[in-house]
Amino acid sequence: MTDLATLQQSFQHYLRHQDGAGILTEIVNDAALSAQQRLAVYHEGYYLRLIEILENDFVVLARLLGEESFSQMARAYIHDFPSQYRNIQYVGCRLSEFLARSPVYHEHSLWRELATFEWALEEARIGEQATSVSIAQLAELAPDAWGELSFVLHPTLKVLRLHHNAVEYYQASYAEQAWPELLTHTELQACIVWRKQFAAHYRYVNSAEAWMLGVVLAGERFAQICAGLCDFMPEEEVAPYALGRLQQWFADGLITRLCLAE
Amino acid sequence: MANRQHQQLPYLGFGLGLRPTHYEYILNHRPDVDWFEIVSDDYTIPGGKPLYYLDRIREHYPMVMHGVSLSIGSVDPLDKDYLSQIKALADRIAPQWISDHLCWTGVEGYNMHDLLPLPYTEEALKHVVARVEQVQDYLGRQILLENVSSYVSYQTSQFTEWEFLSAVAEQADCLILLDINNIYVSAFNHHFDPLTYLHNVPRERVQQFHVAGHTNHGTHIIDTHDEPIIREVYDLYAQAVAHFGKVSTMIERDDNIPAFPELYAELQALKAIAAKVTTQAQVQEDV
């Protein structure tokens, strides 16, 4: 008699690989439906259920590939990267990694970037809750306190660095326009993704703002940030630039706390 | 048994599953629904829209939590992280009760995201009973386990499904969420009489009914939860009410979700059936 552990391993093996070696003889056969047909309900259901989840999380990638190609790619992903998540909402989190590592798909770097971008949007939608602060809090500070000021950014903020115009593909899809021509940037383009209210937002940032966000995330204080910006622009432009970015971040809901040195 | 509360759970009346497409409608119209059941896993996320609406809607309606990932029958260790998420969610919304399924969802660290049937053996029974006790002790309350639809049965099974479900409930001292549609589906797929199932489940342990739709493929039925309830399932529900009496009832629609008023109309149909059956029973008692 097969023990519970062996039976479950064999059943799961069938779901993933449709190999009935260990499980077929364990299943009751009858005239209405054979053991193989009964197991096939689970095998097909497993793939179809997860493909549907991926179609919903990667809407633009699915449109770009078309139903059949997307389904084939998604099947390969589910096969190679079986879910280890309790929550089905995270099933797509390694799609971009799969596309990078798969010998079949690794040449399609646009698909990989689109997957990265769409997953970042999805993660932002369900990411950690935080309340943004208003720019009025900044105005309340004494001017000599600014140098020691640091900022806590929204926990959903992610900085992506993209080789291709994946963002334009995303926009074209939702605007129901023709796909743009594929572009490869000479330098990586930084794009930030975050949640404001309940919606995922994104925008490109230039190299100075990307650097600023990086050091703010690392906990640097405003005086150090301004000093570092001198590498990107003439000194007289630093203060207006830094203030302009801060204003934008407040408007974007990116700042959730102002911290002053003890 | 560490901290387990063992209290009489209330009768909640007639509820619906809380689905994101209905959030705004519910808040704007405050429909006359007695309670909502949430899919716990939809809210074990760090933040965002679902949790916001959950809190707002909870202010107006009683709720129960229904999970899909406990994997109570798996030979993998119980997932403590998942249990702590469930406990945190319960602390947040104070549900009337917490349920999951009598099934397994994966082994070796994987999740197949399906409610897979167990073999009904002494070994599986012992295994499940021990785990239900662990979960109940951790959550500090009795849980409800639901019968799943199935498309296979195992050569090694030593019990019928209803015997197994009943034994788990009795031995682990848990409650039962009886899915009327799942009984209908499994009865069709495995050729048993659904009434035999109904009549052999311990009455005092049945705390909730699920009713749902399915897809009939001729040779077998798949429990898709994406169609209206069919007449035969309404009839079986009437039999269940006649046998078990007043049991909190809800419609579980997971896909192809219609506008709220359509589900509400289905719920009224269930309510009418329950009222009619209960009145008939009362008349018979009086006679």
Chai-1 contact restraints between the chains, C-beta under 6 A:
chainA,res_idxA,chainB,res_idxB,connection_type,confidence,min_distance_angstrom,max_distance_angstrom,comment,restraint_id
A,M1,B,T156,contact,1.0,0.0,6.0,A-B,restraint_1
A,L4,B,V75,contact,1.0,0.0,6.0,A-B,restraint_2
A,L4,B,E123,contact,1.0,0.0,6.0,A-B,restraint_3
A,L4,B,A124,contact,1.0,0.0,6.0,A-B,restraint_4
A,A5,B,V75,contact,1.0,0.0,6.0,A-B,restraint_5
A,Q8,B,V75,contact,1.0,0.0,6.0,A-B,restraint_6
A,Q8,B,V107,contact,1.0,0.0,6.0,A-B,restraint_7
A,Q9,B,V107,contact,1.0,0.0,6.0,A-B,restraint_8
A,Q12,B,V107,contact,1.0,0.0,6.0,A-B,restraint_9
A,L15,B,M112,contact,1.0,0.0,6.0,A-B,restraint_10
A,E26,B,Y154,contact,1.0,0.0,6.0,A-B,restraint_11
A,E26,B,Q155,contact,1.0,0.0,6.0,A-B,restraint_12
A,I27,B,V152,contact,1.0,0.0,6.0,A-B,restraint_13
A,V28,B,S153,contact,1.0,0.0,6.0,A-B,restraint_14
A,V28,B,Q155,contact,1.0,0.0,6.0,A-B,restraint_15
A,A32,B,T219,contact,1.0,0.0,6.0,A-B,restraint_16
A,L33,B,T219,contact,1.0,0.0,6.0,A-B,restraint_17
A,L33,B,H220,contact,1.0,0.0,6.0,A-B,restraint_18
A,R38,B,Y151,contact,1.0,0.0,6.0,A-B,restraint_19
A,R38,B,V152,contact,1.0,0.0,6.0,A-B,restraint_20
A,V41,B,Y151,contact,1.0,0.0,6.0,A-B,restraint_21
A,Y46,B,M112,contact,1.0,0.0,6.0,A-B,restraint_22
A,P82,B,Y110,contact,1.0,0.0,6.0,A-B,restraint_23
A,S83,B,N111,contact,1.0,0.0,6.0,A-B,restraint_24
A,Q84,B,G109,contact,1.0,0.0,6.0,A-B,restraint_25
A,Q84,B,Y110,contact,1.0,0.0,6.0,A-B,restraint_26
A,R86,B,S69,contact,1.0,0.0,6.0,A-B,restraint_27
A,R86,B,Y82,contact,1.0,0.0,6.0,A-B,restraint_28
A,N87,B,D41,contact,1.0,0.0,6.0,A-B,restraint_29
A,N87,B,T44,contact,1.0,0.0,6.0,A-B,restraint_30
A,I88,B,H113,contact,1.0,0.0,6.0,A-B,restraint_31
A,R125,B,G48,contact,1.0,0.0,6.0,A-B,restraint_32
A,I126,B,I45,contact,1.0,0.0,6.0,A-B,restraint_33
A,I126,B,G48,contact,1.0,0.0,6.0,A-B,restraint_34
A,G127,B,P46,contact,1.0,0.0,6.0,A-B,restraint_35
A,E128,B,P46,contact,1.0,0.0,6.0,A-B,restraint_36
A,E128,B,G47,contact,1.0,0.0,6.0,A-B,restraint_37
A,Q129,B,G47,contact,1.0,0.0,6.0,A-B,restraint_38
A,F198,B,K49,contact,1.0,0.0,6.0,A-B,restraint_39
